[in-house]
């Protein structure tokens, strides 16, 4: 009788510990994260190492901040390659900006890009003509 009480007590303690661990380590559902991919077009800017942003009509979206948030490795391969005339160099090497459309999942509270589904480069003139993008002061 005492053995079964001890066993039952250990099972209950084990259950409470497991439930506590799961509760502590599970991520809450973030209501700010878009559940679906959406298309966002604007200036795709990579001014310096590890800094990468998309400036669209609505906001500045963070793909990467040096020393901070970074997209997952698999998402970087989905960014567009710009052809000659589609990219404005602003720094040494391959740093600069271009015009692009990206299919993204974003966190609207933090403005972080959570995932990239696809991307395509656009002519610079497409972003230059878009009045909503003029506030970002890209040339």
N, C-alpha and C positions, 0 to 999 in steps of 0.2 A: 504494500500500500504506500509506504513512504517512497519507494523507488519510483512509482508511477507519478506521484506528486512532484518529485524532483524533476523527472523527465518532462512533465507537462510545464513546469516552471521554466526549464531550460528552453523548451520550444517557444514559449511566449517571449522570453528574453531575446532569443534569436530572431524572432519575427519583428520585435520592436526595433532591434539594432538594424536589421535589413531595411525596414521601412524608413527609418531615420536616414540611413545612407542614401537610399534612392531619392528621398525628398531633398536632401542637401545638394546632391550632385545632378539633379535633373534641371534643365534649363526651362524657365517659364516661357510660355508662348508670348512672343513679342508682337503686340498689336501694331507696331509701327512698321514691321517688315512686310513688304508686298508679297502676297501669296503667289502671285503669278508674275511672269516676265512681262515687262513693258518696254516699248521702244522710246528711247531718249536720244535726241540729236543735238549736237552743239560742238563746242570747242574741246577737243581731247588734248590735254596739255601735260607734257612731261618736261618740266623746266630743269630739273636736277635729279641726281640719282635717288631712286625710291620715292619720289614725289610724282604722283600721277592723278589727274583730276579730269572730270567731265563737267563743263559749264554749259548748262542748257537753259531753256526759258525760265525754269522754276528755281534752280539752285546750283550750287557747286557740289558735285558728287565725288566722294573720295574713293579712289581705287587703291591708292597707297600714300601714306605719309611717312617720311623718313623717321625711323625710330618709333613708329606707331603702327596703326592699322595697315594691313596689306591683304590684297585679294589672295585667294588660294592659288597655288602654283599652276594648276590646270586652267584657270581662267585667263592668265596672262597670254597664253598661246592663242586665245580667241580674239585678241585685239587686232585691228586692221593694220596692214602694211600700207604705208602711203607711197604713191608713185611720185615721180619728179613733178613738181608744181603743186602738189597737194599738201605740202609740209613747209612750215616756216621755222628754220633753225634759229634758236635763241641762245644757245650756249655751245660749248665745245662738244664735239662728237655728235651723237644722235639725239640731242635734247632739243625740244621745241614743241610746236603744236600743229594740229591739223583739224579739219572738219570731219565729223564722223557721226554715224548713227549706231547705237548699241542696243541690243535686247538685254535688259538687265532685271535683276531683282534687287531692290534697294531697301534700306532702313530709312524711312522718312524722318525719324527723330534724330538720328546721328548723321544722316546723309552719307552713310557708307554703302558702297556697292557690295552686295552680298554674293552675287553670282552673275556671270556673263554667259549668255547663251550663244550670241553671235554678234558680229560687228562688221561694218563696211565703211570704207573711206568715202568721202564726198568731196566734190570740188570746193576749194576755199571760198569761191564766190557764193556758194549756197549759204554758208554761215555769215559771210559779209553782208549779204542782202537781207538776212533775217533781223528785223528791227528789235525783236525781243532779246537777241544776243548782243546787241550793241552796248549794253550796260557793262559787259565784261571787258571792254576796251582791247580786244584782240584786233589786230590789223589784217 
